[in-house]
Amino acid sequence: MEESWGLQDYSDGQPTFSIDPVCGAKVNEAEAPGGKSNYAGEIYYFCSEACHKDFGEDPAKYIAQRARP
């Protein structure tokens, strides 16, 4: 059975995308091949298990990188 992550699509039928905080890849939230993680009240989606693992080891590092201009 495929995991759905409990996502519900209430949009206009178009996929919702996020940016992987580790590598900057565009990730379809409904598919998120690397899974997702909740950190500091926000949900982050990952393009790969490797990015998810790196984020899990030091989430603050990747959040700080995202905040830079």
N, C-alpha and C positions, 0 to 999 in steps of 0.2 A: 504494500500500500504506500502510495507516495505521500509525503508530508506536505501539508498545505500551509503550515505556519499560522493557520487561523486567519489568514488575510481575506478580507471582503473587498470586492471592487465596487465602489459606489460611484465611480467616475462615469464619463460618457462612453465607456467601452474602450478607451485608450489605456495602454499600460502606464503605470506610474513608475518613474525612474528616480533613483538616488545615486549619489556619487560615493563609491567605495572610499572611506576615509584613509585607507592605507596607500592605495596605488592610484586613486583618482579615476578609476574606470566607471563608466555608466552602467548601472545595474538595474534590471527590471525587478522591482520589489516582489512581484508575484512569483518570480522564478528564483531569484537570489541563489545562484549555485553554491556560494560559500556560506550560506545561512545568514542569520541576523543576530544582533546583540543589542541589549538594552544597557545603556550607560548614562548615568546622570539624567535619567528621565527622557532620553532620546533613543530612538531605534536606529541602528546603523545596519546597512546591508552590504554584503561582501560578494566579490566576483569569484573568490576561490577560498578553499579551506585554509590555504597558507596565509592569505590576508586576514582572515578571521582569527587565526592563531596569533599572528603578529599583533593585532589590535588587542587581543585578550591579555597579552603579556605586558602592554604599556599603553592603555587607552589614552591617557592624558597627553602622551607624546603626539599622537595622531590628531587629537582634538586641537592642540596648540598649533600644529602645522596647518590645519584647515583655517584657523583664525587669521593667519598671516595674509597680508595683501599680495 
